[in-house]
Amino acid sequence: MIAVTRGVVGLTGGIACGKSTAAALLRQWGARHCDVDAVGHALWQPNSVAMAQAIATFGPTIVASDGSLDRKCLAAIVFSAPQARLALNAIAHPPMVATVKEQVAQWASEDPSPAGVFVIDAALLFEMQLHDLCEETLAITASSAVQIDRLMSVRGLTLAQAQARLDAQRSPQDWQRLVTTVFDNSGSLNEFTAQLAAWWRLSGGNCASAGH
């Protein structure tokens, strides 16, 4: 059973909204950070159980010439069909959740300080039920126009590809309903940093550099 752990904060949000920027700032201010995306990437080693299950589900085209996972090919499959995305999640999520729970338990045993913060950084925080571990949850959002611009200019997606990514995301209204605090990152980095720093200080963060 998953139980709330003191000091654990869930960090989530839409694609190209600045979740990684938020995570970097929180690390800089002293938070421990678990990148659930990185946990997922570690699953896909050649000849791993997860890789074998993915090949059986999606076919050999998801394997690159060096035996590693062809992430672009897999992304094209799962973003084009909801059932494919559900199938991938069924393979990846259980071992990912187990790893996150282990990291939280280890941190809780190492850092008894009441001011300690452990950030679970997960795009699918709620879908994976990881929010059940968290005392507080944060969502980073941005306007759809800003998201599309970032996806096209930074990640090199076409307009159609960018729109498909957005269509698979939660709406800003959903985030308002689900999380404790929503941050709008449609503006400048300085504006976003100021928002996050204000939350950090109100939440008891004791790093004097926050917001400076």
Residue, then its C-alpha position, 0 to 999 in steps of 0.5 A: m500500500i502506498a502511504v503519504t511520506r512527510g516532505v514528499v512533493g509531487l511535481t508534474g505538468g504538461i509537455a514543454c511547460g518547464k517541469s525540468t526547469a522547476a526540478a532544477l531550481l528545487r534541486q538548487w535550493g536543496a531538495r532531493h530529486c527523483d526523475v521518474d522519466a530517468v527511472g523509466h529510461a533505465l528499464w529499456q536495456p537490451n534483453s531486459v524484461a521490459m524490452a522483451q515485453a515491449i517488443a512482443t507488444f509493439g513489434p521489432t520495429i521499436v528496436a534500433s540497430d544497436g539493440s536499444l529502444d528506438r524511442k522516436c519509433l515507440a513515441a510515434i506508436v503510443f501517441s497515435a493510439p490511446q490503447a498503445r499508450l495504455a499497453l506501454n504504461a502497463i509494462a513500464h509503470p509497475p517497476m517504475v513505481a517500485t523504484v520510486k517507493e524504494q528511493v522515497a523510503q531510503w531518503a526518509s530513513e536518511d533525512p529526518s529533518p522536518a525541512g527536508v523535501f523530496v521531489i517526485d518529478a513525474a509527467l504521469l504522477f496521477e496516472m501512476q498513483l504516485h501522488d498518493l505518496c505526496e504531502e503536496t503536489l505541484a503542476i507546471t502549465a503554460s498556454s497552448a501557444v507557448q507549448i506548441d512554440r517550444l515543441m516546434s522550436v526546441r524539440g523540432l516537431t511539426l505543428a501536427q506532431a506538437q498538437a498531437r502531444l497536446d491533445a494527449q495532455r490534461s487541460p489547465q482546468d484539470w490541473q487546477r482540480l487535481v494538484t495543490t498548487v499550479f504555476d503558469n510558465s507562459g512568461s519569462l524565466n525570471e517570472f517563473t522562478a519568482q513564483l516557485a521561490a515564493w512557494w518554496r519559502l512559504s512551504g518552509g524551504n530554508c535556502a536563502s538563494a531561492g528567488h535570487 
